[in-house]
Structures are given as structure tokens and as C-alpha cells.
């Protein structure tokens, strides 16, 4: 696939892709996935505990899903 076809697909299905991303982020926070909730790699990540990071990621995923559904409802 070339980049133009990929961009056309993403633009056509952006609501569904962002809903899937939000679901993956919310699921990762709920299931305590290390790659999402772990503090590795960021020196400032020790400001919040693991539970706070999980809550922030979960709420961000839920907001992303709600905005995606809202965008689908307005488009349809």
C-alpha cells in the first residue's frame, strides 16, 4: 500500500480508529499493562504513582471513545 491509500483510509475511518485506540488505552489501564502504566523511560514519571497514571490513562481512553462516538453521531 502506498501512503496516499493509507491516508485515505485513515481519513475515511478516523472515528473508528480513534475509538479503537481509546478502547486499547482504557483496557491497558484497567488491566495494568506495564508498557502503558510503567514508569520506564521518563525521568519525570515518578511524580505520579502507578495508580494515578492508570486513572489518567483510563480517563483519557474513555474521553477518546466518547469523542469518537459523538463525532460519529454528528456525522451520521
C-alpha positions in Angstrom: 0.0 0.0 0.0 1.2 3.4 -0.7 0.9 6.4 1.7 -1.9 8.0 -0.2 -4.1 5.0 0.1 -3.2 4.7 3.8 -4.1 8.4 4.4 -7.4 8.0 2.5 -8.3 5.0 4.7 -7.4 6.8 7.9 -9.3 9.9 6.9 -12.4 7.8 6.0 -12.3 5.8 9.2 -10.8 8.2 11.7 -13.7 7.9 14.2 -13.5 4.1 14.3 -9.7 4.2 14.6 -9.7 6.7 17.4 -12.4 4.6 19.2 -10.2 1.5 18.9 -7.2 3.5 20.2 -9.3 4.7 23.2 -10.5 1.2 23.9 -7.0 -0.1 23.8 -5.8 2.7 26.2 -8.7 2.2 28.6 -8.2 -1.6 28.5 -4.4 -1.2 29.1 -5.1 1.0 32.1 -7.8 -1.4 33.5 -5.6 -4.5 33.0 -2.5 -2.7 34.3 -0.3 -3.3 31.2 3.4 -2.5 32.0 4.1 -0.9 28.6 1.3 1.7 29.3 1.4 2.2 33.1 5.1 1.5 33.8 7.4 4.4 34.7 10.3 3.3 32.5 12.0 5.8 30.2 10.6 9.0 31.6 12.5 10.7 34.4 9.5 12.8 35.4 7.2 9.8 35.6 7.8 9.4 39.3 5.7 12.4 40.0 2.6 10.3 40.0 2.2 6.8 41.3 1.2 3.8 39.2 -2.4 4.1 40.3 -2.6 7.7 39.3 -1.1 7.0 35.9 -3.6 4.2 35.4 -6.5 6.5 36.3 -5.2 9.2 34.0 -4.8 6.8 31.1 -8.2 5.2 31.7 -10.0 8.6 31.7 -8.1 9.6 28.6 -9.2 6.5 26.8 -12.8 7.0 27.9 -12.7 10.6 26.7 -11.3 9.5 23.4 -14.0 6.9 22.9 -16.8 9.4 23.9 -15.5 12.0 21.5 -15.3 9.3 18.7 -18.9 8.3 19.3 -20.0 11.9 19.4 -18.2 12.6 16.1 -19.9 9.5 14.6 -23.3 10.7 15.8 -22.8 14.2 14.3 -21.6 12.8 11.0 -24.5 10.3 10.6 
